[in-house]
């Protein structure tokens, strides 16, 4: 079955199921592979979910060190900044029993560059599928396609293709996007799709999630910016991935700078379409 055929199969839409603090929530998967763009995405999107799984693997797609943002001035070099983020990730992921992480690598052993993942889709998909086959997950979980961050959307696209290639279900979580007024919308799906599964973290789960975020000392302000006590995911289909939702990447109020570096919706769509071309 081709990727296009797999994406067009009829899928039953699950009903919304909410949990209260202290109430167990029955997931129909227990060994997910969580594919995220950067260290801390796994905690913000799935810090509670990870604690409810029998086993899980977090796969980080990029080196977490974008160019042209000044991190080399603060940390000395971009390599040192990247090393710092993954040292923090090791501490964060270690807070959850039966959870580990791996990094996506190119054939030469180097890492995919932050904000440039969309330029290496074929190599990234091959690497992701190789890791997934070695881990044998029962579901893939990744970013929703939001038009909020170019790496998040590339991860969503890659997970869609990996799920089809491996005959796995794909679930997605929201982080941030912009509404029609240009305002940030945090942790809410930006469009209609399958009914989301939503839950409230227990006090113990929330405490663990906070320890995970505290490990990311290089990323101050996360705990105050995001709502930590609730999480949501939804089953994702091919129909949920709409290229029409892609906007130019004007987040962080640096549109002109991003545009000059080619981080635009048109560049992203061009690479997606070339990747899917026969």
Secondary structure as UniProt FT lines:
FT   HELIX           3..7
FT   STRAND          17..19
FT   TURN            21..22
FT   STRAND          32..36
FT   TURN            39..40
FT   HELIX           41..51
FT   STRAND          56..60
FT   TURN            67..68
FT   HELIX           71..75
FT   HELIX           78..93
FT   TURN            94..95
FT   TURN            97..98
FT   STRAND          99..103
FT   TURN            107..108
FT   TURN            114..115
FT   HELIX           117..119
FT   HELIX           121..135
FT   STRAND          139..143
FT   HELIX           150..166
FT   STRAND          170..173
FT   STRAND          176..178
FT   TURN            180..181
FT   STRAND          184..186
FT   STRAND          197..200
FT   HELIX           203..215
FT   TURN            217..218
FT   TURN            220..221
FT   HELIX           222..225
FT   STRAND          230..236
FT   HELIX           238..240
FT   HELIX           243..245
FT   HELIX           251..253
FT   HELIX           255..260
FT   TURN            261..262
FT   HELIX           265..276
//
